[in-house]
Amino acid sequence: MIKKIKYFIFFLTFVLSTNCSIDNKTGIWTEDTKEKKRFSKLEKKLKSEKKQNTKESTIEEKIIKVYSTKNYFSKEISLSKKINLTKAKRNSSWKMSGFNLQNFSGNIYLSGIKNNFLRKNIGKDKFSISQNLMAPLSFNDNIFFVDDTGTIFNVNQRGSINWKKNIYKKLNKNIYKNLSLAIYKDKIFVADNFGFIYAISLKNGKLVWIKNHGIPLKSNLKVFNEKIFVINQDNRIICFDTKNGAKIWDVRSVSSFIKSQNLLSLAISKKGNLVTLNSSGELIKIKANNGAVIWSLNATGSTFAHASDFFKSSGIVINDNDIIFSAMSSIFSFNLSNGYLNWVKEIGSQNTPILDGENVFVVSNNGFFVNIDRNTGKIISSTNILKSLKMKKQKTRITGFVMGSGKIYAVTLNGYLIVCSASSGKVEYSKKISEKIITEPVISNGALYILTSNSRILGFR
């Protein structure tokens, strides 16, 4: 065990010192006196970070308890007006977290869920503690997802593996890998919690290039105009070149004392401006082409008091001139042009809001499906969709949702799929489909895909 840890530390040390692509052809590694000296320091650092993560989990649990009794929205409100939804749009792919650059999914066409055509265990579930997994991606009728060992899978509609890729075979197998993926042109771009960023071939999974940033990368990926955008654990916003992984620019922002264990959010407007939300609750608008900051503000304000170091949020959604996201205790709407606050409502959720027409749909962590007027912030309706479950099963949280053909498809931490009308909030269907689900569902080509925590991929149509 000790030898494995030493080999892992040495590997990271070597890459940090070279900061260049890994030679996956020869697999030859060298050792010198300088690396041996740095080995001891890195080993101590790794142990220290492990202790810190344990403390963070304990502190975080206490913070959640403090805010749970005070800020959890728990009011059912009858529908106050007729809801008009847009026509469901067909999509042939889901190529990045949040669906597109703006994280704007809307009302997507879904044929139904009567046929469970895909149900297969493929990856590994090695780590028992609750971790973050990325939702599956879809492209050319294939599904792409990653398990907690860092293996990326490309499977077809029958669940057969087209290819799989894991670059971490020489690293310590007992350390959790948290990967972010984005499909762009003929490649899949990957960022991880070790600080590696790399590109693999979409066709066969072969490694194209790899770079070591040196600091864990802690956000979803966005790829735009041959540039990769990501945030590291120190809240530094970085832009890389898609061709070779070279850094183009980076922007420093306010760092938080406790490093976020959740993936941070970013989005790109249709005019090419990058909007990010870091672990200190700082909302920043940047020119994507050169990294120039247009405006920045503290989105938490007084709402979160002194809890900025524990700040967690949903994905940022950009639509027209609005920036909308939900956080631990509130949902916010900001003006994209100048950063002015449009409205705020005390509804806590880490689930990304869905916008459709004049409606903002959000499902709170404690199971309330809420429809908010996009212009005024007024609550139009609110329904506790967890009430559809048996009493003892209601002690869970919603871990993600998507809108398909006018219905909301929500998944829970304890493995339930709940379907309700987006217009009325009335629950139409609920069923246990897995032991545990920690990722949001996605829709592609009229089918619903769900990745469970034990790396089982489910498909419904």
N, C-alpha and C positions, 0 to 999 in steps of 0.2 A: 504493500500500500504506500509506504514512504517513498519507495523508488518511483512509483507511478506519479506521485505528486512532484517529485524532483524533476522527472522528465518533462512534465507539463510546464512547470515554472521555467525550465531551461528553454523550452520551445518558444514561449512567449517572450522571454528575454532576448533571444536571438532575433526574432522578427522585429521587436521594438528597436533594436539597434540598427537593423538594416533598413526597415521601413520600405521594403520593396516586395515584389511578387514572390510567392512561394514557388520553388522549383519542384513541381509535382512529377517531373520526369525522373530525376535522379534520386530524390529522397535523401540526399546526403546532407548531414548536419555536422558542423564543426564546433569545437569548444576551446575557449582560451581562458587565461587567468582573469581577465576583466569580467567575463560572463560568470565565472565562479563567485566572484565577489558580489556581483549584483544578484546572484541566485538567492543568497541568504536574505537580502533586503526584500526581494519580491515574495519569498516564502512567508515572511513575517506579515507583509502587506495583505497577502491572500487570507491568512488566518484572521487578521484584524477585520477585514471586510466581511468575512463569514460571521464573526461575532456581532458586527454592526447590523448586518441583515437580520440576525435573530432578534436583536434589541428593537429594530425598526418594526418588525412584525408585532412584537408585544406592545410597543407604544401605539402603533397604528390601531390595534384592536381596542385599546383604551379610548383613543380619540373617537373612533367610530361609535363607541358606546355613549360617549358624551353627547355627540351630535345626533345620535339616533332618536333620543327621547325629545330633543328640542326642535329639530329641523325636518324630520321626516314628514312629508306631505301625506295626509291620511284622510282626505275629505272627498266623498263622492258627490258629484254635482250633476244634476240632470241636464240633458242637452237643451241648450237655450235657443238654437236656431237650426235651420236645415243646412246640412253639410253637402257642398258640391265638390266632388272629386274629379280630377282630370282623367282622361282616358288612359288606361294602363298601356305602357310602352314596352315593346319587345326589346330584349337585349340579347346579344349573342356571346357576351363575355363578361367577366368580372375580373379585371386585370390588376387591381391594386386594392389595398385596404380602403374602405369607404366608397368603393365602386369606381369613382373617377377623381380627377384632380380637385374638384370642389367638395368631395364627400357628399354630393347631392344625388340620392338614389331615386326619391319620389315613388310614384305608383308604377311598379314593374309588373309586366304580364306574367301570371303564373297559372298554368293549366289546372292545377289542383294538387291534392296530396293523397288521393286514394291509393295510388300505386307506389308502394315502397320498392322501387326497382333496384336500389343499390343499398346494400347493408353488409359492410365488410371491414373486419379488423385488418389494418395494414401496418401501421407504425407501432412504436413502443410507447408504453406509459411507465417510465422508469422511476420518476420522482413522485412520491406520494403527496408531498405538500402542494397546496394550490398554487399554480403558476399561470403565466399568461401564454396562451397559444394564439396564433394568428388564424383568422377565419380562412377557409379554403378559397382559392382563386380558380377561375374557369376560363379556358381559351381553346378554341377549335375542338369543342366537345370533349376535352380532357380536363381533369381536375388536378390542381396542384396544391399540396399542403405540406406541413412540416410537423414532425413529432418533437418531443422534448429532448431527444438526443442530438438534434440538429440535422436529421436526415430529411432531405427534400424528396417528395414523391410526385411522379407524374403518372396518373392512372386514367384508364378509359372508363366509359360508362358502365362497364361490367365489373369494374374494380380491379382489372388486371393491370399490373405494373408495367408501364412503358419503359421507364427508367427511374432510378433513384440515385441520389448523390449525398455523400457525407464527407466533408473535408476535415472532420475532427477526429479521425481514427487514431491519430498519434497524440491527441490531447487527452487529458484526464477524463475518463469516461464517467466519473462520479460528479461532474459539474454540469448543472443544468444549462442548456443552450436555448436562448430566446431569440428567434429570428424574425426579421421583417422582410417581406418579399414584394416585388413589383415586376410585372411583365411589361417590357417595352421593346417593340420591334421583334427581333429574333433572339432576345436574351431575357433571362430572369436575373434581376439585381437583388442582392442580399446584403443586409446589415445585421450584425449580431451584438450580443452583450459582452463579447470579448474585445470588440473594437475593430473586428475585421469587416471589410466591405469588399464584395466580390461579384463577378458576373459569370453565369453559366449558360451554356447553349440551351435554348428552348427545345431544340430538336432532339438532342441526345444526352443532355445533362453534363457535358464535359466542361471542365473549368476553363474559362477564357482568360481571366486575370483576377488577381487578388491583392489587396493592400491591407496593411495594418495601420489603423488610425491611432492605436495606442490607448485610447480611452473608450470604455463601453458606449455603444450607440443605443439610444433609448427612445426611438420614435418610429412611427410608421414611415415608409418611404414614399416619396413622390418623384417621378421622373418626367421631365419636361424640357423640350428643346435641347436634347443631348446632355442634359444636366441631371444629377441625382441630388436630392435634398434630404437632409436628415439632421437630427439633433442628438448631441452626445449627453452623457449623464451630468456634465457640468453646465448644461444649458447653452452650449455653444452651437450655433446654427451653421451647418457646413454644406458647401456645394462642391460636388465632385464631377469630373468628366466621365461620361458613359463609355468613352473609348478605351481608357486605360486606368481609371480610378484616381487620376491626379487631382489634387485639391485646387479648386478655382478661386474660392473665397470662403471666409468664415466670419461670423459676427458673434461677438460676446454679448451675453445677456445676464441678468441677475441670477446668480446661482443660489440654490437652496442648501441648507446645512445637511439635511437628510436626502440622500439620492433616491429618486423615484424608482419604484419597482414596476410601475406601469409604463406602457408605451405612451410617449407624448404625442401631441397632435400637430399636424400642419396641413395646409391646403393651399392651392394656387388658383387665383381668380382667372377669369377668362381674359383679362387684360395682362396677365403674366406677372401679377404681384403675389409674393409669398406671404402667407399669414401663419404665424406660429403661436402656440400657447405652451409655455414651459412649466416646470415643476414649482416655480415660485408664483404662478398665476399671472405672469407677465404676458400680455398680448402684444404682438409685434407685427407690423406690416413692412415688408422689405421688397425692393426691386429684385426680381429673380435673376436678372441678367448680370448684375454687378454687386449685389449685396448691400446697396445703399438703404439705410433705414428711413422710411417715410414717416412713421409715427410708432410710438410704443406707450403702453399704459399698464397700470396695475389693475387687472380685471377683477381681482378679489375684493378690493375696497375694504369696507368695514364689515362686509357680510361674513368673511371668514376669520375675523378677529386676528388672533396670532397663530392661525393654523396653516399659514402659507407653505410651511415645510411638509405638510401632509396633503397638499393640494392634488386632487385627482379630477380628471375631466373626461368627457366624451370626445369624440372627434369634432373638429371644427367644420361647420357646414357653411358654405358660401353660396348665396343665391341672389341674383340681381345686386343690390347694394347693401345686403344684410349679411352679418356674421352671426351665426347662432350656435351656441354650444351649451351643454349642461355640465354641472359640476357637483361637488359633494352636497351642497345644500340649496343650490339655485340654478335656474336656467337663464341665460343672458342673450340679449340681442343688441349688437353694436352696429354702428354705421361704418361700412367698409371704407368710405372716402376719407372720413376724418377721425374715426375711432370714438365718436360720441355714443353714449349709452342710449339705446332706444327704450328698453324696458328690462326689468328683471323680475322673476317670479321665484318664490321660495319652494322649488320642487327639486329635490336632490336626485341626481341620476348620473351614472357613468355610461349610459347608453346613448349613442349618437342620435339626435333628433332627426325626424324625417319631415321634410317640407313638401307640401302639395297644395298648390294654389295659395289661398290665404290662410292655410292651416299649418300649424306646427304640432306634430305628433311626438310625444315623448312617453316612455314608460319608465317610471321611477324604479329605483332599486327595490323598493318594498311592494311593487306590483300594481301601482296605479297608472292606468292608461289615460293620459291627459291630452286634450285637444286645446291648443292655445291660438287665439287670433294673432296672426303674424304681425299685423300693423299696430295693434294696441297693447298686446300682451295679456288681454283679458282671457280668463279660462272659460272655454265654451262648454266643456263637459269633462267629467272625470269618473272612471270606473275602476273598482278594485278587481282586476282579472284573476288574482290569486284565489279569490273566493270560490272559483269553480273547482278548486282542488279540495280534497278532504282536509279537515281541520289540522291534523298533524303534519300534513304535507305543505301547508301554507307558510311554514317557517323556512323560507328560502328567499332567493332574490332573482330578479330577471337579469340575465346575462347578455341579452341581445335581442333585437327584433328587426323585422324587415316588412315592407308593405308589398303584398302581391295581389293584384287585381282587386283592389279595394278592401282587402282584409289584412289584419295585422297578425304576423306569425312571430310569436315570442317564445324564447326558450328559457328554462330556469336552471339554476345551479344544481338542483336535485333531479334533473333529467326529464322534465316535462316539456311538451310542445303545446302551447295554448294559442288558439285561433279565435280572433274576435273581429267584428265589423269595425272598419275604420270610421264609418259614419256615426254609428250609434254607441260603439264600445261594448256591445253585447257579446258575451262569449258564446261561440258556436261549437267549439270542440276543444277537448283537452285530453292528452294521453301521455303516459310515461313512455319514452323512447330510448332512454339511456340511464345509466347510473348517475352520470354527471356531465354537464355541458358548461364550458367556460368561454365559448366563442359565439359570435353572432351568426345567424344563418345568412346565406346568400342565395340569389336567384340568377339563373342563367339558362337561356333557351327554354323558358317555360317550366324549368324544374327547380326545386328547392333542395339546397345542399346544406348539411349540418355536420360539423366535425365534433365528435365527443372527446372528453378528456382522456379516454383510454385509446385515442387514435383510431376510432372507428368512423368511417365515412358513410353517411346516410344520404340517400337521394330519393326524393318524392316527386311525383307528377300525377 
